[in-house]
Amino acid sequence: MLAAEINLFYLFAAIIIGFLIVDLGFLNRKAHKISLKSAFLQSLFWVGISCVFGALIYMSMGGEQAAAFMSAYVTEKMLSVDNLFVILLIFSFFGLEEKYYHRVLFWGIMGAIVFRAIFIGLGAFIISQFHWVLYIFGAILLYTGVMLLKDKKEEHADFNNHFILRWAKKIFAFTTNYHDGKFFLKENGKWHATVLFMIVLLVEATDIIFAVDSIPAAFAISQDPFIVFTSNIFAIMGLRALFFLIEGVVHKFHYLQKGLAFILMFIGAKMLAGIFHIHLSSLMSFGIIMSALSMSLLLSVLFPKKI
């Protein structure tokens, strides 16, 4: 199984690196608004290639590992929708032009890949040394799910007072002049960070905060770093296309947050049940997660949010 895992990781790395090179070097060299058709095709591509990768895991490593991969992938994808909501608020707050959305999200994803690799590596090491940490993860997820049920999103946040920006302003000199798609501008012989750079910092900080939920959730599903990392990155890579696809309708799926809350509580309870030697198979967990996702989407359609 180790040889199969190594081969699959090489394939995974080739897909991710290859797409990033093509994306930045050829498809999106100039700032432009991403069309709905392009966003749909990219979303379809990433969902499709993730499912194909899951099928390869099934053929090489077995059904349990494949189910764990898909469960972690779907959970991360659902958490990403909440992440998208905050990113939309950030873009709206700073009045970012749509043609720069892609640029910000691209570099945000690049940073997310690096930080997820670091966090997952640390998480895997800690769990290998102290297995009981998984029960702490379970408690965190259970608590997060309960809080999410009661959470009301703030649509008028003041990002100027965000702790990341307060910290960044101590290090960088910022300019409010038009950025023209640049992260840094030279003014009066000195380099200044632009509002665009400020937005990237906030998007990156948002992902790190969401990783506090998503990485424990993934480790609660599988303790294999390969499964955790690949499922996380595939979900993140599709995040940008998903943003352009649902940015206008994200508010309509108002039951999605309730479905996510249930999934986090289920995963947390599943981990804590291990204390009493109660275990659910990855296949059963995947079925429950998909049922919660389907039900939340169906309820959102059947019972639309009142304006």
MODELLER restraints for C-alpha pairs under 7 A, 6 or more apart:
rsr = mdl.restraints
at = mdl.atoms
rsr.add(forms.Gaussian(group=physical.xy_distance, feature=features.Distance(at['CA:1:A'], at['CA:61:A']), mean=6.02, stdev=0.5))
rsr.add(forms.Gaussian(group=physical.xy_distance, feature=features.Distance(at['CA:4:A'], at['CA:60:A']), mean=5.96, stdev=0.5))
rsr.add(forms.Gaussian(group=physical.xy_distance, feature=features.Distance(at['CA:31:A'], at['CA:99:A']), mean=5.40, stdev=0.5))
rsr.add(forms.Gaussian(group=physical.xy_distance, feature=features.Distance(at['CA:31:A'], at['CA:100:A']), mean=5.84, stdev=0.5))
rsr.add(forms.Gaussian(group=physical.xy_distance, feature=features.Distance(at['CA:32:A'], at['CA:99:A']), mean=4.16, stdev=0.5))
rsr.add(forms.Gaussian(group=physical.xy_distance, feature=features.Distance(at['CA:32:A'], at['CA:100:A']), mean=6.79, stdev=0.5))
rsr.add(forms.Gaussian(group=physical.xy_distance, feature=features.Distance(at['CA:33:A'], at['CA:98:A']), mean=5.65, stdev=0.5))
rsr.add(forms.Gaussian(group=physical.xy_distance, feature=features.Distance(at['CA:33:A'], at['CA:99:A']), mean=4.15, stdev=0.5))
rsr.add(forms.Gaussian(group=physical.xy_distance, feature=features.Distance(at['CA:34:A'], at['CA:244:A']), mean=6.93, stdev=0.5))
rsr.add(forms.Gaussian(group=physical.xy_distance, feature=features.Distance(at['CA:36:A'], at['CA:244:A']), mean=6.80, stdev=0.5))
rsr.add(forms.Gaussian(group=physical.xy_distance, feature=features.Distance(at['CA:36:A'], at['CA:245:A']), mean=6.01, stdev=0.5))
rsr.add(forms.Gaussian(group=physical.xy_distance, feature=features.Distance(at['CA:39:A'], at['CA:241:A']), mean=4.82, stdev=0.5))
rsr.add(forms.Gaussian(group=physical.xy_distance, feature=features.Distance(at['CA:39:A'], at['CA:242:A']), mean=6.86, stdev=0.5))
rsr.add(forms.Gaussian(group=physical.xy_distance, feature=features.Distance(at['CA:39:A'], at['CA:244:A']), mean=5.71, stdev=0.5))
rsr.add(forms.Gaussian(group=physical.xy_distance, feature=features.Distance(at['CA:39:A'], at['CA:245:A']), mean=5.39, stdev=0.5))
rsr.add(forms.Gaussian(group=physical.xy_distance, feature=features.Distance(at['CA:40:A'], at['CA:245:A']), mean=6.08, stdev=0.5))
rsr.add(forms.Gaussian(group=physical.xy_distance, feature=features.Distance(at['CA:42:A'], at['CA:241:A']), mean=5.78, stdev=0.5))
rsr.add(forms.Gaussian(group=physical.xy_distance, feature=features.Distance(at['CA:43:A'], at['CA:238:A']), mean=5.95, stdev=0.5))
rsr.add(forms.Gaussian(group=physical.xy_distance, feature=features.Distance(at['CA:43:A'], at['CA:241:A']), mean=5.32, stdev=0.5))
rsr.add(forms.Gaussian(group=physical.xy_distance, feature=features.Distance(at['CA:43:A'], at['CA:242:A']), mean=5.91, stdev=0.5))
rsr.add(forms.Gaussian(group=physical.xy_distance, feature=features.Distance(at['CA:46:A'], at['CA:238:A']), mean=5.42, stdev=0.5))
rsr.add(forms.Gaussian(group=physical.xy_distance, feature=features.Distance(at['CA:50:A'], at['CA:234:A']), mean=6.31, stdev=0.5))
rsr.add(forms.Gaussian(group=physical.xy_distance, feature=features.Distance(at['CA:54:A'], at['CA:66:A']), mean=5.39, stdev=0.5))
rsr.add(forms.Gaussian(group=physical.xy_distance, feature=features.Distance(at['CA:54:A'], at['CA:69:A']), mean=6.53, stdev=0.5))
rsr.add(forms.Gaussian(group=physical.xy_distance, feature=features.Distance(at['CA:54:A'], at['CA:70:A']), mean=6.51, stdev=0.5))
rsr.add(forms.Gaussian(group=physical.xy_distance, feature=features.Distance(at['CA:55:A'], at['CA:66:A']), mean=6.90, stdev=0.5))
rsr.add(forms.Gaussian(group=physical.xy_distance, feature=features.Distance(at['CA:57:A'], at['CA:65:A']), mean=6.81, stdev=0.5))
rsr.add(forms.Gaussian(group=physical.xy_distance, feature=features.Distance(at['CA:57:A'], at['CA:66:A']), mean=5.30, stdev=0.5))
rsr.add(forms.Gaussian(group=physical.xy_distance, feature=features.Distance(at['CA:58:A'], at['CA:65:A']), mean=6.83, stdev=0.5))
rsr.add(forms.Gaussian(group=physical.xy_distance, feature=features.Distance(at['CA:58:A'], at['CA:66:A']), mean=4.84, stdev=0.5))
rsr.add(forms.Gaussian(group=physical.xy_distance, feature=features.Distance(at['CA:64:A'], at['CA:282:A']), mean=5.50, stdev=0.5))
rsr.add(forms.Gaussian(group=physical.xy_distance, feature=features.Distance(at['CA:64:A'], at['CA:283:A']), mean=6.36, stdev=0.5))
rsr.add(forms.Gaussian(group=physical.xy_distance, feature=features.Distance(at['CA:67:A'], at['CA:282:A']), mean=5.46, stdev=0.5))
rsr.add(forms.Gaussian(group=physical.xy_distance, feature=features.Distance(at['CA:67:A'], at['CA:283:A']), mean=5.33, stdev=0.5))
rsr.add(forms.Gaussian(group=physical.xy_distance, feature=features.Distance(at['CA:67:A'], at['CA:286:A']), mean=6.08, stdev=0.5))
rsr.add(forms.Gaussian(group=physical.xy_distance, feature=features.Distance(at['CA:68:A'], at['CA:221:A']), mean=6.12, stdev=0.5))
rsr.add(forms.Gaussian(group=physical.xy_distance, feature=features.Distance(at['CA:68:A'], at['CA:222:A']), mean=6.09, stdev=0.5))
rsr.add(forms.Gaussian(group=physical.xy_distance, feature=features.Distance(at['CA:68:A'], at['CA:282:A']), mean=5.36, stdev=0.5))
rsr.add(forms.Gaussian(group=physical.xy_distance, feature=features.Distance(at['CA:69:A'], at['CA:227:A']), mean=5.47, stdev=0.5))
rsr.add(forms.Gaussian(group=physical.xy_distance, feature=features.Distance(at['CA:69:A'], at['CA:231:A']), mean=5.77, stdev=0.5))
rsr.add(forms.Gaussian(group=physical.xy_distance, feature=features.Distance(at['CA:71:A'], at['CA:286:A']), mean=5.00, stdev=0.5))
rsr.add(forms.Gaussian(group=physical.xy_distance, feature=features.Distance(at['CA:71:A'], at['CA:289:A']), mean=6.83, stdev=0.5))
rsr.add(forms.Gaussian(group=physical.xy_distance, feature=features.Distance(at['CA:72:A'], at['CA:218:A']), mean=5.15, stdev=0.5))
rsr.add(forms.Gaussian(group=physical.xy_distance, feature=features.Distance(at['CA:72:A'], at['CA:221:A']), mean=6.46, stdev=0.5))
rsr.add(forms.Gaussian(group=physical.xy_distance, feature=features.Distance(at['CA:72:A'], at['CA:228:A']), mean=6.93, stdev=0.5))
rsr.add(forms.Gaussian(group=physical.xy_distance, feature=features.Distance(at['CA:72:A'], at['CA:231:A']), mean=5.93, stdev=0.5))
rsr.add(forms.Gaussian(group=physical.xy_distance, feature=features.Distance(at['CA:73:A'], at['CA:231:A']), mean=4.66, stdev=0.5))
rsr.add(forms.Gaussian(group=physical.xy_distance, feature=features.Distance(at['CA:73:A'], at['CA:232:A']), mean=6.21, stdev=0.5))
rsr.add(forms.Gaussian(group=physical.xy_distance, feature=features.Distance(at['CA:73:A'], at['CA:235:A']), mean=5.88, stdev=0.5))
rsr.add(forms.Gaussian(group=physical.xy_distance, feature=features.Distance(at['CA:76:A'], at['CA:214:A']), mean=5.95, stdev=0.5))
rsr.add(forms.Gaussian(group=physical.xy_distance, feature=features.Distance(at['CA:76:A'], at['CA:232:A']), mean=6.29, stdev=0.5))
rsr.add(forms.Gaussian(group=physical.xy_distance, feature=features.Distance(at['CA:76:A'], at['CA:235:A']), mean=6.17, stdev=0.5))
rsr.add(forms.Gaussian(group=physical.xy_distance, feature=features.Distance(at['CA:77:A'], at['CA:235:A']), mean=5.41, stdev=0.5))
rsr.add(forms.Gaussian(group=physical.xy_distance, feature=features.Distance(at['CA:78:A'], at['CA:260:A']), mean=6.46, stdev=0.5))
rsr.add(forms.Gaussian(group=physical.xy_distance, feature=features.Distance(at['CA:79:A'], at['CA:214:A']), mean=6.91, stdev=0.5))
rsr.add(forms.Gaussian(group=physical.xy_distance, feature=features.Distance(at['CA:80:A'], at['CA:239:A']), mean=6.74, stdev=0.5))
rsr.add(forms.Gaussian(group=physical.xy_distance, feature=features.Distance(at['CA:83:A'], at['CA:210:A']), mean=6.94, stdev=0.5))
rsr.add(forms.Gaussian(group=physical.xy_distance, feature=features.Distance(at['CA:84:A'], at['CA:243:A']), mean=6.34, stdev=0.5))
rsr.add(forms.Gaussian(group=physical.xy_distance, feature=features.Distance(at['CA:87:A'], at['CA:203:A']), mean=6.29, stdev=0.5))
rsr.add(forms.Gaussian(group=physical.xy_distance, feature=features.Distance(at['CA:89:A'], at['CA:155:A']), mean=6.74, stdev=0.5))
rsr.add(forms.Gaussian(group=physical.xy_distance, feature=features.Distance(at['CA:100:A'], at['CA:181:A']), mean=6.70, stdev=0.5))
rsr.add(forms.Gaussian(group=physical.xy_distance, feature=features.Distance(at['CA:104:A'], at['CA:200:A']), mean=5.66, stdev=0.5))
rsr.add(forms.Gaussian(group=physical.xy_distance, feature=features.Distance(at['CA:105:A'], at['CA:240:A']), mean=6.09, stdev=0.5))
rsr.add(forms.Gaussian(group=physical.xy_distance, feature=features.Distance(at['CA:108:A'], at['CA:200:A']), mean=6.09, stdev=0.5))
rsr.add(forms.Gaussian(group=physical.xy_distance, feature=features.Distance(at['CA:108:A'], at['CA:203:A']), mean=6.16, stdev=0.5))
rsr.add(forms.Gaussian(group=physical.xy_distance, feature=features.Distance(at['CA:108:A'], at['CA:204:A']), mean=5.46, stdev=0.5))
rsr.add(forms.Gaussian(group=physical.xy_distance, feature=features.Distance(at['CA:109:A'], at['CA:236:A']), mean=6.82, stdev=0.5))
rsr.add(forms.Gaussian(group=physical.xy_distance, feature=features.Distance(at['CA:109:A'], at['CA:237:A']), mean=6.98, stdev=0.5))
rsr.add(forms.Gaussian(group=physical.xy_distance, feature=features.Distance(at['CA:111:A'], at['CA:204:A']), mean=6.66, stdev=0.5))
rsr.add(forms.Gaussian(group=physical.xy_distance, feature=features.Distance(at['CA:112:A'], at['CA:204:A']), mean=6.75, stdev=0.5))
rsr.add(forms.Gaussian(group=physical.xy_distance, feature=features.Distance(at['CA:112:A'], at['CA:207:A']), mean=6.62, stdev=0.5))
rsr.add(forms.Gaussian(group=physical.xy_distance, feature=features.Distance(at['CA:113:A'], at['CA:233:A']), mean=6.52, stdev=0.5))
rsr.add(forms.Gaussian(group=physical.xy_distance, feature=features.Distance(at['CA:117:A'], at['CA:229:A']), mean=6.88, stdev=0.5))
rsr.add(forms.Gaussian(group=physical.xy_distance, feature=features.Distance(at['CA:120:A'], at['CA:215:A']), mean=6.94, stdev=0.5))
rsr.add(forms.Gaussian(group=physical.xy_distance, feature=features.Distance(at['CA:120:A'], at['CA:225:A']), mean=6.80, stdev=0.5))
rsr.add(forms.Gaussian(group=physical.xy_distance, feature=features.Distance(at['CA:120:A'], at['CA:229:A']), mean=6.72, stdev=0.5))
rsr.add(forms.Gaussian(group=physical.xy_distance, feature=features.Distance(at['CA:124:A'], at['CA:225:A']), mean=6.19, stdev=0.5))
rsr.add(forms.Gaussian(group=physical.xy_distance, feature=features.Distance(at['CA:127:A'], at['CA:133:A']), mean=6.12, stdev=0.5))
rsr.add(forms.Gaussian(group=physical.xy_distance, feature=features.Distance(at['CA:127:A'], at['CA:134:A']), mean=6.91, stdev=0.5))
rsr.add(forms.Gaussian(group=physical.xy_distance, feature=features.Distance(at['CA:134:A'], at['CA:220:A']), mean=6.66, stdev=0.5))
rsr.add(forms.Gaussian(group=physical.xy_distance, feature=features.Distance(at['CA:134:A'], at['CA:271:A']), mean=6.93, stdev=0.5))
rsr.add(forms.Gaussian(group=physical.xy_distance, feature=features.Distance(at['CA:135:A'], at['CA:271:A']), mean=6.10, stdev=0.5))
rsr.add(forms.Gaussian(group=physical.xy_distance, feature=features.Distance(at['CA:135:A'], at['CA:272:A']), mean=5.54, stdev=0.5))
rsr.add(forms.Gaussian(group=physical.xy_distance, feature=features.Distance(at['CA:137:A'], at['CA:216:A']), mean=5.44, stdev=0.5))
rsr.add(forms.Gaussian(group=physical.xy_distance, feature=features.Distance(at['CA:138:A'], at['CA:220:A']), mean=6.84, stdev=0.5))
rsr.add(forms.Gaussian(group=physical.xy_distance, feature=features.Distance(at['CA:138:A'], at['CA:267:A']), mean=6.97, stdev=0.5))
rsr.add(forms.Gaussian(group=physical.xy_distance, feature=features.Distance(at['CA:138:A'], at['CA:268:A']), mean=3.82, stdev=0.5))
rsr.add(forms.Gaussian(group=physical.xy_distance, feature=features.Distance(at['CA:138:A'], at['CA:269:A']), mean=6.41, stdev=0.5))
rsr.add(forms.Gaussian(group=physical.xy_distance, feature=features.Distance(at['CA:138:A'], at['CA:271:A']), mean=5.15, stdev=0.5))
rsr.add(forms.Gaussian(group=physical.xy_distance, feature=features.Distance(at['CA:138:A'], at['CA:272:A']), mean=5.72, stdev=0.5))
rsr.add(forms.Gaussian(group=physical.xy_distance, feature=features.Distance(at['CA:139:A'], at['CA:268:A']), mean=5.95, stdev=0.5))
rsr.add(forms.Gaussian(group=physical.xy_distance, feature=features.Distance(at['CA:141:A'], at['CA:213:A']), mean=6.80, stdev=0.5))
rsr.add(forms.Gaussian(group=physical.xy_distance, feature=features.Distance(at['CA:141:A'], at['CA:217:A']), mean=6.82, stdev=0.5))
rsr.add(forms.Gaussian(group=physical.xy_distance, feature=features.Distance(at['CA:141:A'], at['CA:264:A']), mean=5.40, stdev=0.5))
rsr.add(forms.Gaussian(group=physical.xy_distance, feature=features.Distance(at['CA:141:A'], at['CA:265:A']), mean=6.07, stdev=0.5))
rsr.add(forms.Gaussian(group=physical.xy_distance, feature=features.Distance(at['CA:141:A'], at['CA:268:A']), mean=4.90, stdev=0.5))
rsr.add(forms.Gaussian(group=physical.xy_distance, feature=features.Distance(at['CA:142:A'], at['CA:264:A']), mean=6.20, stdev=0.5))
rsr.add(forms.Gaussian(group=physical.xy_distance, feature=features.Distance(at['CA:142:A'], at['CA:265:A']), mean=4.34, stdev=0.5))
rsr.add(forms.Gaussian(group=physical.xy_distance, feature=features.Distance(at['CA:142:A'], at['CA:268:A']), mean=4.74, stdev=0.5))
rsr.add(forms.Gaussian(group=physical.xy_distance, feature=features.Distance(at['CA:142:A'], at['CA:269:A']), mean=6.48, stdev=0.5))
rsr.add(forms.Gaussian(group=physical.xy_distance, feature=features.Distance(at['CA:145:A'], at['CA:261:A']), mean=4.15, stdev=0.5))
rsr.add(forms.Gaussian(group=physical.xy_distance, feature=features.Distance(at['CA:145:A'], at['CA:262:A']), mean=6.35, stdev=0.5))
rsr.add(forms.Gaussian(group=physical.xy_distance, feature=features.Distance(at['CA:145:A'], at['CA:264:A']), mean=5.09, stdev=0.5))
rsr.add(forms.Gaussian(group=physical.xy_distance, feature=features.Distance(at['CA:145:A'], at['CA:265:A']), mean=4.98, stdev=0.5))
rsr.add(forms.Gaussian(group=physical.xy_distance, feature=features.Distance(at['CA:146:A'], at['CA:261:A']), mean=6.61, stdev=0.5))
rsr.add(forms.Gaussian(group=physical.xy_distance, feature=features.Distance(at['CA:148:A'], at['CA:261:A']), mean=5.53, stdev=0.5))
rsr.add(forms.Gaussian(group=physical.xy_distance, feature=features.Distance(at['CA:149:A'], at['CA:258:A']), mean=5.83, stdev=0.5))
rsr.add(forms.Gaussian(group=physical.xy_distance, feature=features.Distance(at['CA:149:A'], at['CA:261:A']), mean=5.87, stdev=0.5))
rsr.add(forms.Gaussian(group=physical.xy_distance, feature=features.Distance(at['CA:164:A'], at['CA:202:A']), mean=6.94, stdev=0.5))
rsr.add(forms.Gaussian(group=physical.xy_distance, feature=features.Distance(at['CA:172:A'], at['CA:192:A']), mean=6.89, stdev=0.5))
rsr.add(forms.Gaussian(group=physical.xy_distance, feature=features.Distance(at['CA:172:A'], at['CA:193:A']), mean=6.42, stdev=0.5))
rsr.add(forms.Gaussian(group=physical.xy_distance, feature=features.Distance(at['CA:173:A'], at['CA:192:A']), mean=4.99, stdev=0.5))
rsr.add(forms.Gaussian(group=physical.xy_distance, feature=features.Distance(at['CA:173:A'], at['CA:193:A']), mean=6.06, stdev=0.5))
rsr.add(forms.Gaussian(group=physical.xy_distance, feature=features.Distance(at['CA:174:A'], at['CA:192:A']), mean=5.00, stdev=0.5))
rsr.add(forms.Gaussian(group=physical.xy_distance, feature=features.Distance(at['CA:174:A'], at['CA:193:A']), mean=4.64, stdev=0.5))
rsr.add(forms.Gaussian(group=physical.xy_distance, feature=features.Distance(at['CA:174:A'], at['CA:194:A']), mean=5.81, stdev=0.5))
rsr.add(forms.Gaussian(group=physical.xy_distance, feature=features.Distance(at['CA:175:A'], at['CA:192:A']), mean=5.78, stdev=0.5))
rsr.add(forms.Gaussian(group=physical.xy_distance, feature=features.Distance(at['CA:175:A'], at['CA:193:A']), mean=6.18, stdev=0.5))
rsr.add(forms.Gaussian(group=physical.xy_distance, feature=features.Distance(at['CA:175:A'], at['CA:194:A']), mean=5.43, stdev=0.5))
rsr.add(forms.Gaussian(group=physical.xy_distance, feature=features.Distance(at['CA:176:A'], at['CA:194:A']), mean=6.56, stdev=0.5))
rsr.add(forms.Gaussian(group=physical.xy_distance, feature=features.Distance(at['CA:176:A'], at['CA:195:A']), mean=6.43, stdev=0.5))
rsr.add(forms.Gaussian(group=physical.xy_distance, feature=features.Distance(at['CA:179:A'], at['CA:194:A']), mean=5.81, stdev=0.5))
rsr.add(forms.Gaussian(group=physical.xy_distance, feature=features.Distance(at['CA:179:A'], at['CA:195:A']), mean=6.91, stdev=0.5))
rsr.add(forms.Gaussian(group=physical.xy_distance, feature=features.Distance(at['CA:179:A'], at['CA:196:A']), mean=6.71, stdev=0.5))
rsr.add(forms.Gaussian(group=physical.xy_distance, feature=features.Distance(at['CA:182:A'], at['CA:196:A']), mean=6.98, stdev=0.5))
rsr.add(forms.Gaussian(group=physical.xy_distance, feature=features.Distance(at['CA:183:A'], at['CA:193:A']), mean=5.92, stdev=0.5))
rsr.add(forms.Gaussian(group=physical.xy_distance, feature=features.Distance(at['CA:183:A'], at['CA:194:A']), mean=5.32, stdev=0.5))
rsr.add(forms.Gaussian(group=physical.xy_distance, feature=features.Distance(at['CA:183:A'], at['CA:196:A']), mean=5.66, stdev=0.5))
rsr.add(forms.Gaussian(group=physical.xy_distance, feature=features.Distance(at['CA:183:A'], at['CA:197:A']), mean=4.72, stdev=0.5))
rsr.add(forms.Gaussian(group=physical.xy_distance, feature=features.Distance(at['CA:184:A'], at['CA:191:A']), mean=6.45, stdev=0.5))
rsr.add(forms.Gaussian(group=physical.xy_distance, feature=features.Distance(at['CA:184:A'], at['CA:192:A']), mean=5.46, stdev=0.5))
rsr.add(forms.Gaussian(group=physical.xy_distance, feature=features.Distance(at['CA:184:A'], at['CA:193:A']), mean=4.48, stdev=0.5))
rsr.add(forms.Gaussian(group=physical.xy_distance, feature=features.Distance(at['CA:184:A'], at['CA:194:A']), mean=5.52, stdev=0.5))
rsr.add(forms.Gaussian(group=physical.xy_distance, feature=features.Distance(at['CA:185:A'], at['CA:191:A']), mean=5.60, stdev=0.5))
rsr.add(forms.Gaussian(group=physical.xy_distance, feature=features.Distance(at['CA:185:A'], at['CA:192:A']), mean=5.28, stdev=0.5))
rsr.add(forms.Gaussian(group=physical.xy_distance, feature=features.Distance(at['CA:185:A'], at['CA:193:A']), mean=6.46, stdev=0.5))
rsr.add(forms.Gaussian(group=physical.xy_distance, feature=features.Distance(at['CA:185:A'], at['CA:194:A']), mean=6.84, stdev=0.5))
rsr.add(forms.Gaussian(group=physical.xy_distance, feature=features.Distance(at['CA:186:A'], at['CA:192:A']), mean=6.06, stdev=0.5))
rsr.add(forms.Gaussian(group=physical.xy_distance, feature=features.Distance(at['CA:217:A'], at['CA:267:A']), mean=6.79, stdev=0.5))
rsr.add(forms.Gaussian(group=physical.xy_distance, feature=features.Distance(at['CA:218:A'], at['CA:228:A']), mean=5.60, stdev=0.5))
rsr.add(forms.Gaussian(group=physical.xy_distance, feature=features.Distance(at['CA:219:A'], at['CA:228:A']), mean=6.48, stdev=0.5))
rsr.add(forms.Gaussian(group=physical.xy_distance, feature=features.Distance(at['CA:220:A'], at['CA:267:A']), mean=6.54, stdev=0.5))
rsr.add(forms.Gaussian(group=physical.xy_distance, feature=features.Distance(at['CA:220:A'], at['CA:271:A']), mean=6.10, stdev=0.5))
rsr.add(forms.Gaussian(group=physical.xy_distance, feature=features.Distance(at['CA:222:A'], at['CA:228:A']), mean=6.70, stdev=0.5))
rsr.add(forms.Gaussian(group=physical.xy_distance, feature=features.Distance(at['CA:252:A'], at['CA:300:A']), mean=6.77, stdev=0.5))
rsr.add(forms.Gaussian(group=physical.xy_distance, feature=features.Distance(at['CA:252:A'], at['CA:304:A']), mean=6.73, stdev=0.5))
rsr.add(forms.Gaussian(group=physical.xy_distance, feature=features.Distance(at['CA:252:A'], at['CA:305:A']), mean=6.43, stdev=0.5))
rsr.add(forms.Gaussian(group=physical.xy_distance, feature=features.Distance(at['CA:253:A'], at['CA:297:A']), mean=6.37, stdev=0.5))
rsr.add(forms.Gaussian(group=physical.xy_distance, feature=features.Distance(at['CA:253:A'], at['CA:300:A']), mean=5.09, stdev=0.5))
rsr.add(forms.Gaussian(group=physical.xy_distance, feature=features.Distance(at['CA:254:A'], at['CA:300:A']), mean=5.98, stdev=0.5))
rsr.add(forms.Gaussian(group=physical.xy_distance, feature=features.Distance(at['CA:254:A'], at['CA:305:A']), mean=6.77, stdev=0.5))
rsr.add(forms.Gaussian(group=physical.xy_distance, feature=features.Distance(at['CA:255:A'], at['CA:296:A']), mean=5.02, stdev=0.5))
rsr.add(forms.Gaussian(group=physical.xy_distance, feature=features.Distance(at['CA:255:A'], at['CA:297:A']), mean=6.76, stdev=0.5))
rsr.add(forms.Gaussian(group=physical.xy_distance, feature=features.Distance(at['CA:255:A'], at['CA:299:A']), mean=6.59, stdev=0.5))
rsr.add(forms.Gaussian(group=physical.xy_distance, feature=features.Distance(at['CA:255:A'], at['CA:300:A']), mean=5.40, stdev=0.5))
rsr.add(forms.Gaussian(group=physical.xy_distance, feature=features.Distance(at['CA:256:A'], at['CA:296:A']), mean=5.07, stdev=0.5))
rsr.add(forms.Gaussian(group=physical.xy_distance, feature=features.Distance(at['CA:256:A'], at['CA:297:A']), mean=6.30, stdev=0.5))
rsr.add(forms.Gaussian(group=physical.xy_distance, feature=features.Distance(at['CA:259:A'], at['CA:292:A']), mean=5.45, stdev=0.5))
rsr.add(forms.Gaussian(group=physical.xy_distance, feature=features.Distance(at['CA:259:A'], at['CA:293:A']), mean=5.91, stdev=0.5))
rsr.add(forms.Gaussian(group=physical.xy_distance, feature=features.Distance(at['CA:259:A'], at['CA:296:A']), mean=5.25, stdev=0.5))
rsr.add(forms.Gaussian(group=physical.xy_distance, feature=features.Distance(at['CA:263:A'], at['CA:289:A']), mean=6.06, stdev=0.5))
rsr.add(forms.Gaussian(group=physical.xy_distance, feature=features.Distance(at['CA:263:A'], at['CA:292:A']), mean=6.91, stdev=0.5))
rsr.add(forms.Gaussian(group=physical.xy_distance, feature=features.Distance(at['CA:273:A'], at['CA:279:A']), mean=6.96, stdev=0.5))
